[in-house]
C-alpha cells in the first residue's frame, strides 16, 4: 500500500513537471541586426568539422558489405523522433 502511494505521488510530480515544461513561452523575436551578429559567431572554426571528411554511407546494406570486405566495424548513426526534439 505504501509503495503504491509513493508511485502515485511520483506520477503526480512528473505530470506536474511536464505540464509546467509544456507551458513555457516562446523566445522573443530578434532583429535582423541581432541575427547577423549571431550568424557571424556560429560557423565552426577550421578543423572543427572532421566528421564531414568521413565517406559516410546512407545504405546500411552497402555499409555491411564494405565493412565485411575490409574487416571493420560499422558506426550506425541514427535517430528516432522529431529532429528538433519536439515530440
Backbone atoms as SQL, in Angstrom:
CREATE TABLE atoms (id INTEGER PRIMARY KEY, chain TEXT, resi INTEGER, resn TEXT, atom TEXT, x REAL, y REAL, z REAL);
INSERT INTO atoms VALUES
  (1, 'A', 1, 'UNK', 'N', 0.830, -1.196, 0.000),
  (2, 'A', 1, 'UNK', 'CA', 0.000, 0.000, 0.000),
  (3, 'A', 1, 'UNK', 'C', 0.867, 1.250, 0.000),
  (4, 'A', 2, 'UNK', 'N', 1.915, 1.262, 0.844),
  (5, 'A', 2, 'UNK', 'CA', 2.796, 2.421, 0.933),
  (6, 'A', 2, 'UNK', 'C', 3.551, 2.603, -0.384),
  (7, 'A', 3, 'UNK', 'N', 3.971, 1.488, -0.985),
  (8, 'A', 3, 'UNK', 'CA', 4.682, 1.522, -2.257),
  (9, 'A', 3, 'UNK', 'C', 3.795, 2.120, -3.354),
  (10, 'A', 4, 'UNK', 'N', 2.492, 1.800, -3.321),
  (11, 'A', 4, 'UNK', 'CA', 1.548, 2.308, -4.306),
  (12, 'A', 4, 'UNK', 'C', 1.376, 3.812, -4.155),
  (13, 'A', 5, 'UNK', 'N', 1.357, 4.303, -2.917),
  (14, 'A', 5, 'UNK', 'CA', 1.236, 5.743, -2.671),
  (15, 'A', 5, 'UNK', 'C', 2.452, 6.487, -3.208),
  (16, 'A', 6, 'UNK', 'N', 3.623, 5.914, -2.980),
  (17, 'A', 6, 'UNK', 'CA', 4.854, 6.554, -3.464),
  (18, 'A', 6, 'UNK', 'C', 4.843, 6.631, -4.982),
  (19, 'A', 7, 'UNK', 'N', 4.421, 5.548, -5.635),
  (20, 'A', 7, 'UNK', 'CA', 4.345, 5.545, -7.097),
  (21, 'A', 7, 'UNK', 'C', 3.331, 6.563, -7.601),
  (22, 'A', 8, 'UNK', 'N', 2.210, 6.652, -6.933),
  (23, 'A', 8, 'UNK', 'CA', 1.171, 7.614, -7.324),
  (24, 'A', 8, 'UNK', 'C', 1.674, 9.042, -7.155),
  (25, 'A', 9, 'UNK', 'N', 2.339, 9.301, -6.049),
  (26, 'A', 9, 'UNK', 'CA', 2.883, 10.632, -5.805),
  (27, 'A', 9, 'UNK', 'C', 3.944, 10.979, -6.847),
  (28, 'A', 10, 'UNK', 'N', 4.787, 10.016, -7.177),
  (29, 'A', 10, 'UNK', 'CA', 5.819, 10.243, -8.193),
  (30, 'A', 10, 'UNK', 'C', 5.185, 10.548, -9.542),
  (31, 'A', 11, 'UNK', 'N', 4.121, 9.847, -9.877),
  (32, 'A', 11, 'UNK', 'CA', 3.430, 10.086, -11.144),
  (33, 'A', 11, 'UNK', 'C', 2.839, 11.487, -11.179),
  (34, 'A', 12, 'UNK', 'N', 2.274, 11.940, -10.069),
  (35, 'A', 12, 'UNK', 'CA', 1.701, 13.290, -10.000),
  (36, 'A', 12, 'UNK', 'C', 2.812, 14.338, -10.155),
  (37, 'A', 13, 'UNK', 'N', 3.930, 14.143, -9.487),
  (38, 'A', 13, 'UNK', 'CA', 5.045, 15.092, -9.567),
  (39, 'A', 13, 'UNK', 'C', 5.578, 15.165, -10.994),
  (40, 'A', 14, 'UNK', 'N', 5.764, 14.028, -11.633),
  (41, 'A', 14, 'UNK', 'CA', 6.252, 14.010, -13.013),
  (42, 'A', 14, 'UNK', 'C', 5.250, 14.685, -13.935),
  (43, 'A', 15, 'UNK', 'N', 3.968, 14.412, -13.746),
  (44, 'A', 15, 'UNK', 'CA', 2.927, 15.031, -14.578),
  (45, 'A', 15, 'UNK', 'C', 2.923, 16.542, -14.418),
  (46, 'A', 16, 'UNK', 'N', 3.072, 17.009, -13.185),
  (47, 'A', 16, 'UNK', 'CA', 3.101, 18.456, -12.943),
  (48, 'A', 16, 'UNK', 'C', 4.313, 19.087, -13.615),
  (49, 'A', 17, 'UNK', 'N', 5.445, 18.407, -13.531),
  (50, 'A', 17, 'UNK', 'CA', 6.652, 18.918, -14.178),
  (51, 'A', 17, 'UNK', 'C', 6.489, 19.010, -15.681),
  (52, 'A', 18, 'UNK', 'N', 5.847, 18.001, -16.279),
  (53, 'A', 18, 'UNK', 'CA', 5.620, 18.028, -17.716),
  (54, 'A', 18, 'UNK', 'C', 4.661, 19.144, -18.095),
  (55, 'A', 19, 'UNK', 'N', 3.662, 19.351, -17.277),
  (56, 'A', 19, 'UNK', 'CA', 2.694, 20.416, -17.542),
  (57, 'A', 19, 'UNK', 'C', 3.370, 21.775, -17.506),
  (58, 'A', 20, 'UNK', 'N', 4.222, 22.008, -16.535),
  (59, 'A', 20, 'UNK', 'CA', 4.944, 23.281, -16.430),
  (60, 'A', 20, 'UNK', 'C', 5.886, 23.447, -17.624),
  (61, 'A', 21, 'UNK', 'N', 6.574, 22.387, -18.007),
  (62, 'A', 21, 'UNK', 'CA', 7.512, 22.461, -19.127),
  (63, 'A', 21, 'UNK', 'C', 6.793, 22.771, -20.432),
  (64, 'A', 22, 'UNK', 'N', 5.586, 22.279, -20.607),
  (65, 'A', 22, 'UNK', 'CA', 4.842, 22.493, -21.850),
  (66, 'A', 22, 'UNK', 'C', 4.268, 23.903, -21.947),
  (67, 'A', 23, 'UNK', 'N', 4.221, 24.610, -20.838),
  (68, 'A', 23, 'UNK', 'CA', 3.622, 25.936, -20.847),
  (69, 'A', 23, 'UNK', 'C', 4.664, 27.052, -20.902),
  (70, 'A', 24, 'UNK', 'N', 5.883, 26.757, -21.310),
  (71, 'A', 24, 'UNK', 'CA', 6.896, 27.789, -21.408),
  (72, 'A', 24, 'UNK', 'C', 6.605, 28.686, -22.598),
  (73, 'A', 25, 'UNK', 'N', 6.996, 29.912, -22.502),
  (74, 'A', 25, 'UNK', 'CA', 6.748, 30.878, -23.568),
  (75, 'A', 25, 'UNK', 'C', 7.818, 30.792, -24.634),
  (76, 'A', 26, 'UNK', 'N', 7.453, 31.170, -25.818),
  (77, 'A', 26, 'UNK', 'CA', 8.409, 31.203, -26.923),
  (78, 'A', 26, 'UNK', 'C', 9.362, 32.376, -26.716),
  (79, 'A', 27, 'UNK', 'N', 10.538, 32.269, -27.278),
  (80, 'A', 27, 'UNK', 'CA', 11.524, 33.344, -27.180),
  (81, 'A', 27, 'UNK', 'C', 11.052, 34.552, -27.980),
  (82, 'A', 28, 'UNK', 'N', 11.488, 35.698, -27.545),
  (83, 'A', 28, 'UNK', 'CA', 11.160, 36.919, -28.258),
  (84, 'A', 28, 'UNK', 'C', 11.894, 36.937, -29.599),
  (85, 'A', 29, 'UNK', 'N', 11.282, 37.451, -30.638),
  (86, 'A', 29, 'UNK', 'CA', 11.969, 37.505, -31.934),
  (87, 'A', 29, 'UNK', 'C', 13.179, 38.446, -31.871),
  (88, 'A', 30, 'UNK', 'N', 14.161, 38.176, -32.714),
  (89, 'A', 30, 'UNK', 'CA', 15.351, 39.034, -32.752),
  (90, 'A', 30, 'UNK', 'C', 15.302, 39.913, -33.996),
  (91, 'A', 31, 'UNK', 'N', 16.033, 40.990, -33.936),
  (92, 'A', 31, 'UNK', 'CA', 16.081, 41.915, -35.075),
  (93, 'A', 31, 'UNK', 'C', 17.031, 41.366, -36.136),
  (94, 'A', 32, 'UNK', 'N', 16.922, 41.853, -37.369),
  (95, 'A', 32, 'UNK', 'CA', 17.862, 41.412, -38.410),
  (96, 'A', 32, 'UNK', 'C', 19.325, 41.682, -38.038),
  (97, 'A', 33, 'UNK', 'N', 19.580, 42.775, -37.336),
  (98, 'A', 33, 'UNK', 'CA', 20.941, 43.086, -36.917),
  (99, 'A', 33, 'UNK', 'C', 21.451, 42.066, -35.897),
  (100, 'A', 34, 'UNK', 'N', 20.596, 41.700, -34.960),
  (101, 'A', 34, 'UNK', 'CA', 20.971, 40.682, -33.977),
  (102, 'A', 34, 'UNK', 'C', 21.218, 39.337, -34.667),
  (103, 'A', 35, 'UNK', 'N', 20.389, 39.032, -35.656),
  (104, 'A', 35, 'UNK', 'CA', 20.556, 37.779, -36.386),
  (105, 'A', 35, 'UNK', 'C', 21.911, 37.736, -37.087),
  (106, 'A', 36, 'UNK', 'N', 22.274, 38.810, -37.762),
  (107, 'A', 36, 'UNK', 'CA', 23.561, 38.837, -38.468),
  (108, 'A', 36, 'UNK', 'C', 24.734, 38.708, -37.502),
  (109, 'A', 37, 'UNK', 'N', 24.631, 39.353, -36.338),
  (110, 'A', 37, 'UNK', 'CA', 25.701, 39.255, -35.338),
  (111, 'A', 37, 'UNK', 'C', 25.822, 37.819, -34.825),
  (112, 'A', 38, 'UNK', 'N', 24.691, 37.172, -34.566),
  (113, 'A', 38, 'UNK', 'CA', 24.722, 35.782, -34.102),
  (114, 'A', 38, 'UNK', 'C', 25.229, 34.844, -35.188),
  (115, 'A', 39, 'UNK', 'N', 24.786, 35.079, -36.414),
  (116, 'A', 39, 'UNK', 'CA', 25.205, 34.222, -37.521),
  (117, 'A', 39, 'UNK', 'C', 26.707, 34.293, -37.751),
  (118, 'A', 40, 'UNK', 'N', 27.291, 35.433, -37.506),
  (119, 'A', 40, 'UNK', 'CA', 28.735, 35.595, -37.678),
  (120, 'A', 40, 'UNK', 'C', 29.515, 34.784, -36.634),
  (121, 'A', 41, 'UNK', 'N', 28.909, 34.519, -35.476),
  (122, 'A', 41, 'UNK', 'CA', 29.584, 33.769, -34.408),
  (123, 'A', 41, 'UNK', 'C', 29.400, 32.259, -34.519),
  (124, 'A', 42, 'UNK', 'N', 28.422, 31.800, -35.292),
  (125, 'A', 42, 'UNK', 'CA', 28.062, 30.391, -35.314),
  (126, 'A', 42, 'UNK', 'C', 28.983, 29.486, -36.126),
  (127, 'A', 43, 'UNK', 'N', 29.487, 29.896, -37.285),
  (128, 'A', 43, 'UNK', 'CA', 30.249, 28.944, -38.112),
  (129, 'A', 43, 'UNK', 'C', 31.416, 28.324, -37.343),
  (130, 'A', 44, 'UNK', 'N', 31.625, 27.022, -37.537),
  (131, 'A', 44, 'UNK', 'CA', 32.725, 26.363, -36.834),
  (132, 'A', 44, 'UNK', 'C', 34.077, 26.822, -37.363),
  (133, 'A', 45, 'UNK', 'N', 35.056, 26.771, -36.493),
  (134, 'A', 45, 'UNK', 'CA', 36.414, 27.138, -36.884),
  (135, 'A', 45, 'UNK', 'C', 37.005, 26.038, -37.765),
  (136, 'A', 46, 'UNK', 'N', 38.079, 26.360, -38.441),
  (137, 'A', 46, 'UNK', 'CA', 38.743, 25.383, -39.298),
  (138, 'A', 46, 'UNK', 'C', 39.137, 24.161, -38.471),
  (139, 'A', 47, 'UNK', 'N', 38.874, 22.992, -39.001),
  (140, 'A', 47, 'UNK', 'CA', 39.239, 21.767, -38.307),
  (141, 'A', 47, 'UNK', 'C', 38.201, 21.245, -37.338),
  (142, 'A', 48, 'UNK', 'N', 37.086, 21.956, -37.158),
  (143, 'A', 48, 'UNK', 'CA', 36.062, 21.510, -36.217),
  (144, 'A', 48, 'UNK', 'C', 35.042, 20.566, -36.851),
  (145, 'A', 49, 'UNK', 'N', 35.118, 20.384, -38.147),
  (146, 'A', 49, 'UNK', 'CA', 34.145, 19.530, -38.820),
  (147, 'A', 49, 'UNK', 'C', 34.813, 18.327, -39.469),
  (148, 'A', 50, 'UNK', 'N', 35.624, 17.629, -38.712),
  (149, 'A', 50, 'UNK', 'CA', 36.316, 16.449, -39.234),
  (150, 'A', 50, 'UNK', 'C', 35.339, 15.372, -39.678),
  (151, 'A', 51, 'UNK', 'N', 34.163, 15.318, -39.070),
  (152, 'A', 51, 'UNK', 'CA', 33.189, 14.291, -39.421),
  (153, 'A', 51, 'UNK', 'C', 32.721, 14.431, -40.864),
  (154, 'A', 52, 'UNK', 'N', 32.834, 15.624, -41.450),
  (155, 'A', 52, 'UNK', 'CA', 32.408, 15.802, -42.840),
  (156, 'A', 52, 'UNK', 'C', 33.399, 15.185, -43.817),
  (157, 'A', 53, 'UNK', 'N', 34.594, 14.842, -43.346),
  (158, 'A', 53, 'UNK', 'CA', 35.606, 14.243, -44.219),
  (159, 'A', 53, 'UNK', 'C', 35.460, 12.721, -44.287),
  (160, 'A', 54, 'UNK', 'N', 34.586, 12.151, -43.478),
  (161, 'A', 54, 'UNK', 'CA', 34.365, 10.706, -43.482),
  (162, 'A', 54, 'UNK', 'C', 33.434, 10.369, -44.646),
  (163, 'A', 55, 'UNK', 'N', 33.760, 9.349, -45.429),
  (164, 'A', 55, 'UNK', 'CA', 32.871, 8.968, -46.540),
  (165, 'A', 55, 'UNK', 'C', 31.662, 8.168, -46.029),
  (166, 'A', 56, 'UNK', 'N', 30.706, 8.860, -45.414),
  (167, 'A', 56, 'UNK', 'CA', 29.534, 8.214, -44.840),
  (168, 'A', 56, 'UNK', 'C', 28.733, 7.507, -45.925),
  (169, 'A', 57, 'UNK', 'N', 28.144, 6.388, -45.579),
  (170, 'A', 57, 'UNK', 'CA', 27.259, 5.658, -46.482),
  (171, 'A', 57, 'UNK', 'C', 25.832, 5.798, -45.962),
  (172, 'A', 58, 'UNK', 'N', 24.892, 5.969, -46.868),
  (173, 'A', 58, 'UNK', 'CA', 23.495, 6.109, -46.452),
  (174, 'A', 58, 'UNK', 'C', 22.732, 4.799, -46.552),
  (175, 'A', 59, 'UNK', 'N', 23.369, 3.779, -47.072),
  (176, 'A', 59, 'UNK', 'CA', 22.744, 2.468, -47.184),
  (177, 'A', 59, 'UNK', 'C', 23.402, 1.515, -46.189),
  (178, 'A', 60, 'UNK', 'N', 22.608, 0.980, -45.269),
  (179, 'A', 60, 'UNK', 'CA', 23.142, 0.048, -44.284),
  (180, 'A', 60, 'UNK', 'C', 23.669, -1.211, -44.983),
  (181, 'A', 61, 'UNK', 'N', 22.983, -1.656, -46.022),
  (182, 'A', 61, 'UNK', 'CA', 23.421, -2.847, -46.727),
  (183, 'A', 61, 'UNK', 'C', 24.801, -2.619, -47.367),
  (184, 'A', 62, 'UNK', 'N', 24.991, -1.468, -48.008),
  (185, 'A', 62, 'UNK', 'CA', 26.303, -1.157, -48.594),
  (186, 'A', 62, 'UNK', 'C', 27.372, -1.070, -47.515),
  (187, 'A', 63, 'UNK', 'N', 27.026, -0.496, -46.380),
  (188, 'A', 63, 'UNK', 'CA', 27.977, -0.375, -45.276),
  (189, 'A', 63, 'UNK', 'C', 28.361, -1.755, -44.750),
  (190, 'A', 64, 'UNK', 'N', 27.387, -2.666, -44.647),
  (191, 'A', 64, 'UNK', 'CA', 27.679, -4.027, -44.171),
  (192, 'A', 64, 'UNK', 'C', 28.616, -4.750, -45.134),
  (193, 'A', 65, 'UNK', 'N', 28.358, -4.605, -46.427),
  (194, 'A', 65, 'UNK', 'CA', 29.222, -5.271, -47.412),
  (195, 'A', 65, 'UNK', 'C', 30.640, -4.713, -47.355),
  (196, 'A', 66, 'UNK', 'N', 30.763, -3.386, -47.284),
  (197, 'A', 66, 'UNK', 'CA', 32.080, -2.760, -47.239),
  (198, 'A', 66, 'UNK', 'C', 32.823, -3.125, -45.949),
  (199, 'A', 67, 'UNK', 'N', 32.127, -3.100, -44.828),
  (200, 'A', 67, 'UNK', 'CA', 32.754, -3.435, -43.542),
  (201, 'A', 67, 'UNK', 'C', 33.218, -4.886, -43.541),
  (202, 'A', 68, 'UNK', 'N', 32.407, -5.770, -44.093),
  (203, 'A', 68, 'UNK', 'CA', 32.788, -7.181, -44.142),
  (204, 'A', 68, 'UNK', 'C', 34.015, -7.379, -45.028),
  (205, 'A', 69, 'UNK', 'N', 34.059, -6.682, -46.152),
  (206, 'A', 69, 'UNK', 'CA', 35.188, -6.814, -47.070),
  (207, 'A', 69, 'UNK', 'C', 36.478, -6.291, -46.455),
  (208, 'A', 70, 'UNK', 'N', 36.369, -5.229, -45.631),
  (209, 'A', 70, 'UNK', 'CA', 37.559, -4.611, -45.041),
  (210, 'A', 70, 'UNK', 'C', 37.836, -5.118, -43.624),
  (211, 'A', 71, 'UNK', 'N', 36.945, -5.928, -43.080),
  (212, 'A', 71, 'UNK', 'CA', 37.131, -6.421, -41.719),
  (213, 'A', 71, 'UNK', 'C', 37.038, -5.329, -40.668),
  (214, 'A', 72, 'UNK', 'N', 36.141, -4.375, -40.891),
  (215, 'A', 72, 'UNK', 'CA', 35.982, -3.235, -39.975),
  (216, 'A', 72, 'UNK', 'C', 34.578, -3.208, -39.392),
  (217, 'A', 73, 'UNK', 'N', 34.421, -2.540, -38.242),
  (218, 'A', 73, 'UNK', 'CA', 33.086, -2.409, -37.650),
  (219, 'A', 73, 'UNK', 'C', 32.294, -1.299, -38.347),
  (220, 'A', 74, 'UNK', 'N', 31.020, -1.223, -38.002),
  (221, 'A', 74, 'UNK', 'CA', 30.126, -0.193, -38.556),
  (222, 'A', 74, 'UNK', 'C', 29.726, 0.758, -37.428),
  (223, 'A', 75, 'UNK', 'N', 29.761, 2.053, -37.711),
  (224, 'A', 75, 'UNK', 'CA', 29.186, 3.046, -36.797),
  (225, 'A', 75, 'UNK', 'C', 27.835, 3.420, -37.380),
  (226, 'A', 76, 'UNK', 'N', 26.779, 3.055, -36.685),
  (227, 'A', 76, 'UNK', 'CA', 25.429, 3.357, -37.140),
  (228, 'A', 76, 'UNK', 'C', 24.959, 4.613, -36.416),
  (229, 'A', 77, 'UNK', 'N', 24.813, 5.687, -37.162),
  (230, 'A', 77, 'UNK', 'CA', 24.377, 6.962, -36.600),
  (231, 'A', 77, 'UNK', 'C', 22.927, 7.141, -37.013),
  (232, 'A', 78, 'UNK', 'N', 22.014, 6.958, -36.064),
  (233, 'A', 78, 'UNK', 'CA', 20.596, 7.045, -36.375),
  (234, 'A', 78, 'UNK', 'C', 19.878, 7.818, -35.291),
  (235, 'A', 79, 'UNK', 'N', 18.640, 8.196, -35.598),
  (236, 'A', 79, 'UNK', 'CA', 17.882, 8.993, -34.656),
  (237, 'A', 79, 'UNK', 'C', 16.425, 8.610, -34.736),
  (238, 'A', 80, 'UNK', 'N', 15.745, 8.632, -33.631),
  (239, 'A', 80, 'UNK', 'CA', 14.307, 8.390, -33.587),
  (240, 'A', 80, 'UNK', 'C', 13.624, 9.658, -33.116),
  (241, 'A', 81, 'UNK', 'N', 12.470, 9.919, -33.638),
  (242, 'A', 81, 'UNK', 'CA', 11.704, 11.075, -33.183),
  (243, 'A', 81, 'UNK', 'C', 11.901, 12.293, -34.068),
  (244, 'A', 82, 'UNK', 'N', 11.395, 13.383, -33.632),
  (245, 'A', 82, 'UNK', 'CA', 11.462, 14.642, -34.357),
  (246, 'A', 82, 'UNK', 'C', 12.877, 15.215, -34.305),
  (247, 'A', 83, 'UNK', 'N', 13.414, 15.708, -35.424),
  (248, 'A', 83, 'UNK', 'CA', 14.797, 16.201, -35.423),
  (249, 'A', 83, 'UNK', 'C', 15.052, 17.351, -34.462),
  (250, 'A', 84, 'UNK', 'N', 14.038, 18.097, -34.093),
  (251, 'A', 84, 'UNK', 'CA', 14.221, 19.210, -33.164),
  (252, 'A', 84, 'UNK', 'C', 13.885, 18.815, -31.726),
  (253, 'A', 85, 'UNK', 'N', 13.566, 17.551, -31.509),
  (254, 'A', 85, 'UNK', 'CA', 13.272, 17.087, -30.163),
  (255, 'A', 85, 'UNK', 'C', 11.886, 17.481, -29.683),
  (256, 'A', 86, 'UNK', 'N', 11.046, 17.939, -30.586),
  (257, 'A', 86, 'UNK', 'CA', 9.683, 18.372, -30.223),
  (258, 'A', 86, 'UNK', 'C', 8.720, 17.212, -30.426),
  (259, 'A', 87, 'UNK', 'N', 8.623, 16.357, -29.438),
  (260, 'A', 87, 'UNK', 'CA', 7.727, 15.200, -29.585),
  (261, 'A', 87, 'UNK', 'C', 6.535, 15.353, -28.692);
